[in-house]
Amino acid sequence: MTEGQEARFSEYRDRKSLVEKDVNRTDRTHPFFAGDNNPNLIVLQDILMTYVMYNFDLGYVQGMSDILAPLLLLLGNEVDSFWCFVGFMDKIASNFDMDQAG
């Protein structure tokens, strides 16, 4: 998404901001996520932003990064981690509904 497109898409910007905040809170004491310019943090953010677009109705809810981080650590690649995360979220998505009815 270009900067111009992002500037006209407030819901996307809001969700991106939430993802960035949570990725920055990822456990930096673990070597896989240590350091400010760690490429694994970029992959974590990329997967979460892809999921935001994949399931825009649900979007991003705080804590999703805590679910994804161990998947990325164990699976070690972006594609497998994304699809595993999608499958897991399909099972537990009702826990993230805004009305908390699920």
Residue frames as qw, qx, qy, qz and C-alpha x, y, z in Angstrom:
[[0.000, 0.892, 0.452, 0.000, 0.00, 0.00, 0.00],
 [0.408, 0.475, -0.033, 0.779, 1.39, 3.38, -0.95],
 [0.193, -0.208, -0.456, 0.844, 1.68, 6.24, 1.53],
 [0.292, -0.039, -0.192, -0.936, -1.07, 8.08, -0.36],
 [0.599, -0.265, -0.666, -0.358, -3.43, 5.11, -0.14],
 [0.487, -0.274, -0.686, 0.466, -2.64, 4.68, 3.54],
 [0.034, -0.050, -0.221, 0.973, -3.33, 8.37, 4.18],
 [0.493, -0.090, -0.250, -0.829, -6.88, 7.91, 2.84],
 [0.733, -0.180, -0.632, -0.177, -7.58, 4.66, 4.74],
 [0.284, -0.625, 0.416, -0.596, -7.99, 5.52, 8.42],
 [0.921, -0.273, 0.122, -0.251, -9.08, 2.04, 9.55],
 [0.882, 0.283, -0.224, 0.304, -5.93, 0.55, 8.02],
 [0.222, 0.635, -0.395, 0.625, -3.74, 3.20, 9.69],
 [0.592, -0.549, 0.291, -0.513, -5.36, 2.53, 13.06],
 [0.992, -0.102, 0.043, -0.052, -4.81, -1.21, 12.77],
 [0.706, 0.474, -0.292, 0.439, -1.25, -0.74, 11.57],
 [0.095, -0.683, 0.395, -0.607, -0.55, 1.41, 14.62],
 [0.820, -0.399, 0.237, -0.335, -1.89, -1.31, 16.94],
 [0.966, 0.169, -0.093, 0.170, 0.24, -3.96, 15.23],
 [0.448, 0.621, -0.352, 0.539, 3.37, -1.81, 15.46],
 [0.389, -0.644, 0.379, -0.538, 2.82, -1.20, 19.18],
 [0.931, -0.242, 0.197, -0.187, 2.34, -4.90, 19.91],
 [0.862, 0.365, -0.189, 0.295, 5.32, -5.98, 17.79],
 [0.176, 0.687, -0.414, 0.571, 7.47, -3.52, 19.76],
 [0.603, -0.513, 0.389, -0.471, 6.28, -5.23, 22.95],
 [0.938, 0.123, -0.321, -0.041, 7.40, -8.67, 21.76],
 [0.788, -0.575, 0.149, 0.160, 9.73, -10.43, 24.21],
 [0.426, 0.827, -0.351, 0.111, 13.12, -8.96, 23.28],
 [0.454, -0.614, 0.638, -0.098, 14.92, -11.13, 25.81],
 [0.877, 0.138, 0.459, 0.049, 14.45, -14.11, 23.51],
 [0.368, -0.385, 0.522, 0.667, 17.31, -14.28, 20.98],
 [0.356, 0.432, 0.730, 0.392, 14.87, -14.80, 18.08],
 [0.049, 0.884, 0.402, 0.233, 13.37, -11.35, 18.70],
 [0.513, -0.631, -0.062, 0.579, 16.34, -9.52, 20.30],
 [0.360, -0.135, 0.302, 0.872, 17.54, -6.22, 18.90],
 [0.278, 0.590, 0.215, -0.727, 15.82, -3.20, 17.42],
 [0.447, 0.530, -0.422, -0.584, 16.48, -4.03, 13.77],
 [0.421, -0.105, 0.901, -0.017, 15.77, -7.74, 14.05],
 [0.308, 0.098, -0.636, -0.701, 14.40, -9.11, 10.75],
 [0.184, -0.298, -0.936, 0.047, 12.14, -11.51, 12.67],
 [0.077, 0.508, 0.469, -0.718, 10.25, -8.51, 14.08],
 [0.278, 0.344, -0.350, -0.826, 9.67, -7.28, 10.55],
 [0.291, -0.066, -0.895, -0.331, 8.35, -10.70, 9.53],
 [0.070, -0.404, -0.803, 0.433, 6.11, -10.76, 12.61],
 [0.197, 0.505, 0.166, -0.824, 4.69, -7.36, 11.67],
 [0.282, 0.234, -0.618, -0.695, 4.30, -8.35, 8.01],
 [0.197, -0.217, -0.952, -0.084, 2.34, -11.48, 8.93],
 [0.013, 0.509, 0.642, -0.574, 0.07, -9.55, 11.27],
 [0.238, 0.472, -0.098, -0.843, -0.59, -6.86, 8.67],
 [0.265, 0.067, -0.815, -0.512, -1.32, -9.54, 6.07],
 [0.123, -0.365, -0.905, 0.182, -3.78, -11.08, 8.51],
 [0.133, 0.481, 0.311, -0.809, -5.42, -7.68, 9.04],
 [0.368, 0.341, -0.401, -0.766, -6.14, -7.53, 5.31],
 [0.244, -0.021, -0.948, -0.202, -7.03, -11.24, 5.10],
 [0.287, -0.572, -0.764, 0.086, -9.65, -10.88, 7.85],
 [0.092, 0.332, -0.039, 0.938, -10.42, -7.16, 7.81],
 [0.546, -0.588, -0.355, -0.479, -13.74, -7.64, 9.63],
 [0.782, -0.506, -0.267, 0.247, -11.90, -8.93, 12.69],
 [0.159, 0.914, -0.230, 0.295, -8.82, -6.80, 12.09],
 [0.519, 0.270, -0.624, 0.518, -6.20, -6.75, 14.81],
 [0.634, -0.718, -0.116, -0.263, -6.76, -7.21, 18.51],
 [0.091, -0.732, 0.609, -0.291, -4.09, -6.78, 21.14],
 [0.685, -0.314, 0.632, -0.180, -2.48, -10.10, 21.96],
 [0.892, 0.436, 0.041, -0.109, -2.51, -11.60, 18.49],
 [0.378, 0.737, -0.539, 0.154, 1.24, -11.01, 18.28],
 [0.410, -0.468, 0.718, -0.311, 1.65, -13.15, 21.41],
 [0.879, 0.165, 0.402, -0.197, -0.08, -15.99, 19.58],
 [0.732, 0.669, -0.123, 0.017, 1.90, -15.55, 16.37],
 [0.027, -0.822, 0.562, -0.088, 5.37, -15.10, 17.92],
 [0.576, -0.335, 0.745, -0.040, 5.84, -18.74, 19.05],
 [0.823, 0.444, 0.350, -0.052, 4.45, -20.01, 15.73],
 [0.451, 0.854, -0.254, 0.051, 7.03, -17.95, 13.84],
 [0.277, -0.682, 0.670, -0.098, 9.76, -19.13, 16.18],
 [0.709, -0.093, 0.695, -0.076, 8.86, -22.80, 15.73],
 [0.761, 0.532, 0.370, 0.015, 8.00, -22.82, 12.03],
 [0.517, -0.417, 0.325, 0.673, 10.73, -20.40, 11.00],
 [0.203, 0.111, 0.533, 0.814, 9.16, -19.03, 7.84],
 [0.253, 0.146, 0.096, -0.952, 6.59, -16.44, 6.93],
 [0.537, -0.015, -0.549, -0.640, 4.25, -18.50, 4.76],
 [0.526, -0.206, -0.822, 0.070, 3.84, -21.48, 7.08],
 [0.150, -0.207, -0.568, 0.782, 3.53, -19.19, 10.09],
 [0.341, 0.053, -0.096, -0.933, 0.82, -17.13, 8.40],
 [0.621, -0.102, -0.593, -0.503, -1.32, -20.11, 7.43],
 [0.459, -0.203, -0.793, 0.346, -0.89, -21.78, 10.80],
 [0.012, 0.162, 0.370, -0.915, -1.92, -18.51, 12.44],
 [0.471, -0.019, -0.328, -0.819, -4.96, -18.27, 10.12],
 [0.602, -0.172, -0.761, -0.169, -6.01, -21.80, 11.04],
 [0.337, -0.229, -0.690, 0.598, -5.60, -21.15, 14.73],
 [0.151, 0.116, 0.152, -0.970, -7.43, -17.83, 14.55],
 [0.514, -0.141, -0.567, -0.628, -10.30, -19.54, 12.72],
 [0.552, -0.284, -0.773, 0.134, -10.68, -21.74, 15.80],
 [0.377, -0.453, -0.515, 0.622, -10.45, -18.97, 18.40],
 [0.117, 0.342, 0.232, 0.903, -11.61, -15.84, 16.54],
 [0.408, -0.703, -0.469, -0.345, -14.77, -15.61, 18.64],
 [0.621, -0.511, -0.314, 0.505, -12.53, -14.89, 21.64],
 [0.342, -0.135, 0.101, 0.925, -11.50, -11.67, 19.90],
 [0.002, -0.671, -0.577, -0.465, -14.96, -10.41, 18.94],
 [0.029, 0.375, -0.182, 0.908, -15.61, -6.88, 20.14],
 [0.627, -0.450, -0.096, -0.629, -18.85, -7.90, 21.88],
 [0.033, -0.370, 0.866, -0.336, -17.05, -10.78, 23.64],
 [0.809, -0.037, 0.116, -0.575, -20.16, -12.95, 23.17],
 [0.852, 0.271, -0.442, -0.068, -18.08, -15.91, 21.90]]
